[in-house]
């Protein structure tokens, strides 16, 4: 006979305790413990011999996985070339950012492919209203509103679709678990059921997940460990551009991004993001420079903005939007110590235009150029690109994929590029379609650009 016990589980990390605790000893969060019922067998069953056998690795036959290539090229890029059969993909994002629109649009545009779209948050008529706004029509797209995982798995086995979309994992529930939908036990068991179905039937499953107020995916951390791929759909709801970023990917790179523009007819793919990330100005202004960042295999030309002004209060402000604030402090210290600029008494504000978050150290030279341009109130050329990593001793270090960055700048009509000298080894400068200015130190760079 089964025995029902009561335990308290942390909704943030899944830590269990025998009694309620105000602060989780595992993750340190407050007021996250919820009472749940756990069914245990009263008597242990004897272990039965297993028919599973281990085989040597060299005897395993490797085969090339045939991916499902969708019409959404940005989604294909982020997934590593397409959808892998039998994979379990989790997409997280803020409410209203466009997660459901993204997956419904991908399902509708996959003409000739049978897709099952399960919704636990909307009715069929509400989904139909959104589908009418999206261009494209797939007669093989099936809609169902269901929250029981057993019923979903049974329906999917009968229909045999090529893709299953679940919206959302927090609304599903397992009938054998007593806790409420969205709890740690329900999310863990429902994800386990869907993962078993995806692997056994070789059918890819997409899970849409909610996020908490701190930006992490709601539910236990084990949810991200169980799935094969974790995608983050981010952006400002007051801005039209959205970014699909890879957090985890067992079948591809985790440094690729996809860029979309939210329109009335759905999400539009942005094939050339460099054009939208650089603002068009009628006149040159100080504090603005163009740099080249690398996201995965895609070079992006971005606009870096800086504002340097006298500090009004006792402690100067250091504010960075879309850029690492600690790295900004390091660059300011290098300019103060190695180049002699008195920036310790100045307020410095740095912004990456377009709402992007850039971690590539190759844009250090662009950040420094914008800061010095604002400090001296001297506009930079709008036909110049600045690429390079700045070291603590004032040297300009090499960056990766220099040739791709140079070709991207040339393709968009830029005439000059300032780049670290060590990055040009092995390149024929005469054959490059742009004027290349090689620099190795900050003082040399300042003399070359500002005279």
Helices and strands as residue ranges (DSSP letters): E 2-10, E 16-17, E 33-41, G 57-59, H 73-79, E 88-93, H 99-109, E 115-119, H 124-133, E 141-145, H 149-159, E 163-167, G 169-171, H 184-201, E 204-209, H 222-226, E 229-234, E 241-249, E 257-263, E 266-269, H 273-277, E 288-295, E 298-310, E 318-321, H 325-338, E 346-352, G 361-363, H 364-376, E 384-387, E 389-390, E 396-397, H 402-411, E 416-420, G 421-424, G 429-431, E 435-439, H 442-450
